[in-house]
C-alpha cells in the first residue's frame, strides 16, 4: 500500500480549503467543523456581495488591498469578478466631491475582506491538521508531552523492593 507524499496531501487540502470554505476540513473527515466554517465564512461573503453588489465590491480597481484579502475565498471571488466584468457599468446620477459614488460598496468590501481573511485562517488550520494526521497541532503537542512525561516516570520508577512490597512470585522451579 503506497502512501501519498505529505507535501502533496497538505497542498491538496489547502487548495480545497481555498476553493470552498470548509472543504479542506471536510476532506480530513471533520464534517461538523467543515459545516461551521462554511457557514461562518460564506454568510459574510454573500452578505457583502448582496450589500455592495458584485460590480463595485468585487473589483480590484476599487481597492486593491481589500480585493487581495477577498481572494482568500478563491472560488467566490473569482466567480464574482468574472460576473462583474461581464456586467455593464452604470454612471452615478450626479457626481459629488463630498461623497462616494457607491458608499455601500465600502462596507461590502469590509465584509468580503473579512470573510477572505477568516478563510485564510481556516486554510492554515486545515493544512496544519493535514500535516498532523487530521488532529489540531495542540493535540499533537499535548500527546508528545504526555508521552515524554510517561517515559520520564517509567525511568524514575521506584523498584518494588524499596517500597516494602512483596517481590513478585518466582516462576522458576522449587528448590
Secondary structure, 3 states (H helix, E strand, C coil): CCCCCHHHHHHHHHHHHHHCCCHHHHHCCCHHHHHHHHHHHHHHHHHHHHHHHHHHHCCCCCCHHHHHHHCCCHHHHHHHHHHHHHCCCCCCCCCCCCCCCCHHHHHHHHHHHHHHHHHHHHHHHHHHHHHCCCCCHHHHHHHHHHHHHHHHHHHCCCCHHHHCCCCCCCCCCCC
